Amino acid sequence: MDVAAVLTASLALGAGGALVAPAAESSHSANASVGTSFNGSVDGSLSGRSTTRVSDRQDGAQSMPLWLANPNTYGTAVDIDMAALREASGMELLAGLSQLPLGDIRSFVTNSAVTIDAILAAPPAPATVNRWWDQLDSGSRADLLAGAPQLVGNLDGIGFRERGRANERLLGDALQTVGESGRDPSVLNRIAEALRENGGPKRSLIYLDPADGGKAAIAIGNPDAADYIGYLVPGMNYGVQEQMVNWTLTADALYAEQTAILRELGQKARVAMIAWIGYETPDLLSVGGSDNAQFGADALESSWLGIRSSRESDQPFVTVYAHSYGSTAALIALARGSVTVDAMVMVGSPGSEVQSADELRVQGGNVFVGEADWDPAVNSAFFGSDPGSPSYGARSLGVSGAKDRVTGQWLGGSIGHNEYFAEGSESLHNMALAGTDNAALMTDGAQTPDSSTAAGHQGHRR
């Protein structure tokens, strides 16, 4: 059996270790950007519309309609040519829409679904969106959130509190529409389930696209104010319907581990974690190609630029946690050069076309690679490079088991492709140290437990 066959078969294992059957093939190609109308329809005509990555996009427009004649008139009374607005795109459309009263915004969104879908398929650069949003008065923002929640909720560059409110309104409307139409509500139901806090930290829906198998991102904590923000990027078979709930629980475990570390070290800081399934993850039939990773990289690049622009002078420490094929997408995004993160952790990585950690926009050489025994993806260089090789220049992340250097508690080892995020593990603990800028306390996985320290310390610290 060749290497590709072994790798693809092994990556088909779900979180429980059982073989996961590949999902039915989507009617849209893996690299299509499909517009979604929240009146319950899906507009496939927009397939393939957005193929230019964020760093290549041009801001602004060629013409200057009345509502753009003065860039400081957002939120003031300006006569809008509605026919022209329906033909507008990019910032022309956003600026014009922000001049309308609430009733007209709702009417425009209802009757111009394809126009709304188009701007979401190829949005303006996040920094431009952020400047526009910051110039709006509170009344204009409130009207847009109420009348066009799909725009407010899903444009990178708008603050996450407002995006969460918009998308939760959007989710409620979509669930009602689906219920009335008799269509399958499974994807929406899984998102709603993942949003339940169950006494834990606040969760908010910061991205929602229910088309086909769906895309979504749920934030734990407050990304608008957090000192440390983590992005969890999944790999194969991590669709929204199948894994949104589990992926959010994983983010919750990492959030709790970071919070515990900061508390133990006496460091007063705020944490946010983002369970991100913002691209169509591959299945067994498509995992051998990089198309999904390229489009995942587009979405990641835009999302990270959104954080950087919305936080302005109050920049957080951003860490990317990428598992399996998700690391391939994240590596591509970080090699493009448009946005910098503060740390990157790869576990179970099959590599990418990027040949060295030096090619990545990651501060201070904070690139970490975890490789568990019996994980067939690691050392495979399946997509062109092996991030765990000495020549790559990344730092090793211990995953085999070790004592916590602060508490002396035993941290369990991880085996295979799917145990890196296990609670109570050395792997999860080291990830949390990397994400709180405490990498000096990371363990190397070379220790052996003794009976006095290993017993009773396998559980997660809450």
N, C-alpha and C positions, 0 to 999 in steps of 0.2 A: 504494500500500500504506500502511495507517495505521501510526501510531507503535507501537501495541500489537503489531501483527503483526511489525514489524521487530524490536522488542525481544525478543519471545518466541522468534523464530527465531534471533536472535543468541545468546541465553542458552542455547540447546540445544547450543552448541558445547562439546565436551569439552576436556580439558586439552591434547590433541594438535591441536585445531583442527578435527577431523572432526565431522560432524553425528552426534549421539547419538540413537538412536531412543528414544522414550519407553517407559518400562517399562510392563508390563501393569498395569492399574488394580487397586489393592488391593481385597479384598473388604470392607475397612473404610474408612470415610470418612477423609479427610485429618485431620479434627479429632477423631478418636476416640482415647480412651485405652484400650488393649486389654490386659487382664491376660494374663500368660503363665505357664503352669504348667511347671516344669522337669522334669515327668515325661514331657515330649514333646508335651503337648497345648496348644492355644491356646484360651483361653476368651473367645469373642466376646461373651458376655453382659455383659461389663463395658464394652462400647463406649459412649463418651460419659459415663462415670461421673464423671470428674474434669474439671469445666469451670470450677472456681474457681481463680483464680491464687493463687500462694503468699502474696502480701501480704494477701490477703483471708481466709485460712484462720484458723479458731479453734483454739487448742490445747486439749488436755484433753478431758474427756467429761462427760456429764451425771450419770452415776451413779458410785458409788465402791465397786467390788468389793473383796474382802478384800485382794487383792494390791496394791491402791493405797491402802489405809488409811494406810500409813506410807510416804511417798515415799523413805525411806532404807533400805527393806528389800530393794532389788534384790540378788539373789545370796544371800539367806537362805532357809531352809526355810519355805515357806508352802504350806498346802493349796490346790490349784488346782481349781476346779470346771471340768472339761474341757468340759462342755456349754456353760457360760457363756462360756468362752474362745473357743469356735468362733463364738459370736455377737458377740464383742467386735470393736472396731475401734480404730484410732488408738493412742494411748498405752496404753489398757487392754490391747490385744492384745500390744504390745511388752513391757509390764511383766509381764504374766502369763507370756508365753513365756520370759522371762529367769529365771523361778523354776523352770523344769522341768529335770530331768536330761537329758543328751544323748539317751538313747534315746527319751524322751518327746517331745523337740523334733523328732527325725526322724520319729516316728510322726505327730505333729500336722501337720507340713509335708506329709507324704505323703497324709494323709487329709483335709486341709483346704486344698486347693490354691486354691479360690475365695477363701477368707478371706485367704490370703497375697497373692493377686493384687490383692485389693481394697485392701489397705494400700499396695501399691506404686502403684496407680492414683491414690490420694488419700492420700499420706503426711502425717504430722504435720509441723509447721514444722521446718526444719533446726535451729534453736536448741534446740527442745524435744528433738529426737532426740539432739543433742550432750550435753545435760544428763543425759539418761537413760543414754547410753553411758558417760559419764565416771563415773557412780556405780556401774557394774557392776565386780565384782572380775574378776581375770584369768581365773579359771576359768569364770565365766559368759560372758565374751566368747568364750573358746575354744570353749565348747559351742555358742554361737549361730553362730559362724563355721563350725563343722563340721556342725551340724545344720540351719541355715537360711541357707546362703550367699547365696541370692537376696535376703534381707533385708539382711544385713550389707553385701553388695556394692553395693547400689543405693539405700540410704537416705542422702540428703544430710544431713550433720552428723556422720557417722562418718569417722574418719581414713582417708586414702587408702591407707596401707600395708595396713590390715586389709581395706579394700574390694578392693584389688588381689588379695590372697590369696584372698578369698572368691570373686571372679568368675573367677579362674583355675581354682579347684576346680569352680565351676559350669560353666565352658566345657568342661572335661574330661569331666564327667558328661554334659553335653548332647551332646557329640560321640559318646560311647559309646552313648547312647540312640538318637540318630539313626542311627548305624551299624547297630545291632541292628534298627531298624524299617525300614530301607531307604529312609527319606525323604531328600530332597535336603540334603546338608550344606554347600552352597556358602557360605552366609552365615557359618556357624561357621568354616569353613576359612579364609575371608578374614581373619577376626578373628585366628585363630591365626597366620596368616602375618604379619599386621601386628605381632604381638607379638615376632617374632624380632629380637633385638638386633643380630646380625651384628657383634659387637665394639664397638658404640656404647654410648651411655648406657642405663641401665636403663629398660625399658618395663613399664608395669603397666596392667592392664585395670580401670579405675575405674568403668565403667558397662557393663552388658550387658542387653539386652532382645532376644532372638532372634525375637520375633514378627514375622510377615509379612516385610518386607524387612530387619528388624533395626534396632537402634539401639545405639551403642557409643561409648565414649570411652577413648582410650589416652593415658596420661601418659608423657612422656619426662622422666627425672629424678625428683626426689622432691618432690611438691607439699606434703608435710607439713613440709618444712624449707626450701624454696626462698625466696630473697629476692625473686625476680621470677618471676611465673607468667603465662604467656600462654595465652589461649583462642583456638583457631582455629575459626571458625564458618563452615561452607560454605554454598553456595547450591544452585541448581538442579542436579538430576541427580547429586547427591553421595550416593547411597545407600551403605550399608555394603558390600554385595557388590561394587559397581562401583568404589568409591573409598576404602575404608578403608585399604588398603595405601598408595595414593598420598598420601592426606591425612596419614598418619603420617610418610611421608618428607618431606612439606612441613614438618610440625612439627619434624622432625629438622633440616632445613636452617635453620630459624629459630632453633632451640636452638643450633646450631653458630655461627651469626652473632652471637647475643648473647654466647655464651661468648668468641668471638674479640674482640669489642669490649671486654668487661670486662677481658680479659687485656691488650690493647693499652693500655688506660687505667690499668692497675695497680689496678683495683678488684676486691677480693676479695669475691665474692658468688656465690650459688648460683642456678641457673636451672632452671625446670621449664616444659614446654610441654605443652598438652593438645590432642590431635587429637580434636575433639568432633563426632560425628554423632549428636546426642541428640534429633533430631526427624526427622520424615518430610519430607525435602526435596522440593520440588515438581518435577514433570516438565513437559513442554511443554503438557500439557492443563490443569494446575492453577496454573501460575506466574502467571497473570494475577490471581489472588485473594490475599487476605492471611490465609486460614484457617491455612495451614501456619505462617506467621510468628507468628501469635498463640500457637499451641501450642508453637512453638519458643521464644518469649519466656517462656512458663511454665516450661519446662525449664531455660532459662538462668538465670532468676531464682532458681530453687531451687538450682541448682548453685553459683552465686556466693554465695548465702546460706550454703550448706554450707561453702564455703571460709572465709568470714568467721567462722562459728561454731566450726569445728573448730580454726582457728588461734588463737582467743581473743586473748590479749594480744600475740602474735607475728604481727602482720599483714604479709602480703607485699604487694608492689607488683603489682597485678593489671591486665593489659592485655588487651583484647578485640581480636582481629584478625578482621574480618568481611568476607567476600567476597560481592559480588553480593546475591542474595536473603537471604543470611545476615545482611547488615547491616540489612535490614528487620526481621528478628526481634530482633536485638540492640538496635536503636533503640527498639523497643516496650518491651523489658524495662527498659532504662535510663531510660525516661521515667516508669515507674510509681512510682519513688521509694522502693522498699523496700531497695535495696542500691546501694552506691557502688563504682565501679571507679576505678583511678588513671589509666588512659589508654584511649582507644578509637581504633582505626585502621580506617577504611572504605576499601575499594578496589572499583572497579567497582560502585558503589552505585546502585540505582534509587530510593533514598529511602524515605520512610515518611510516616505521618501527622504525625510530629514535625516542627515547622516551624523549630526553632532549636536550636543546640547548648546554649543556656542551659536548655533543658528537660531535659537529660540529667544523670543523677547521675554525673558524671565530674569528678574532682578537678582543680583548677587550670586549667580550660579545655583540658585535654589531649585534644582531639578533633581527629583528623587525617583528611584526605580525599585519596586518591590517584586521579588520573584520567588514564588513558593515552589517547594518540591512537588513533583508530579503535575505541574502545570505545563501542558504541551505548547501553549502559546509563547511562553518566554523562551528566549534564545533562538526563536524560529526565524527571525528577520523576514517574516512572511511578506511584509509590504516594503521591504527594501533596506531596513536597518534593524539593529538589535540595541535598544536603549540600555540594556543591562551589560553590554560589553565594555571593558575598560576604555577602549578607544573612543566611545561615545562621549565620555566626560561627565556623566550623571553621577549622583551620589547614591550609595546603596541605602535602601530602607529595610531594616530588619523585620522579618516576618515569621521567623522560626520559633520564637518563644524566648522570653528574657524577663529579668526583674526590672520593675519600674525603678528608675534611678532616684526618684524622690520618695516614694512610699515603701519601696521594697516588696510590693505585691508582685505575684507572679502573673505575667502576661502570656496567654496561650499562643501556640503556634498555628499557622495556617498551612493547609495542604491543598493542592489542586487549584483549579481556576476560580473557584467561587467562594472562598472563605476569607478573603482579604478584609472584608468589612465586619467580621464577626465580633460581637461585643465581648469585651474582656481580652481581646487579642493584642499581641505586640504590634501587629500591622495597624490596627485602628488607632492605637495609642500613638504610634510614631506619626501617622497621618495628622493627628490632632496637634502634635508638637510642631510639625512643619507648618501647619496652618495658623498657629499662634505665634510664629516667629521665635519658637523655642527649640530649634533644630539641634542645638548643642546638647540637649538632654535626650536625644534619640538613642535607642539601644540598637545593638548590632546583630541580634538573633543568634549569638554564639554561646549562650549560657545554657545551663542545665538546671531544672528545678530541683529543690530539695523538699522533703516532706513537710517541713515546718512552714515554708513560704508558699508552696504551691497549693496546699489544701485550703479550701474556703475562699480563694481569691480569684475564681474564674468568672464571677459575675461582673456586670458592668457597674461602674460607680455612678450613682445618681446624686 
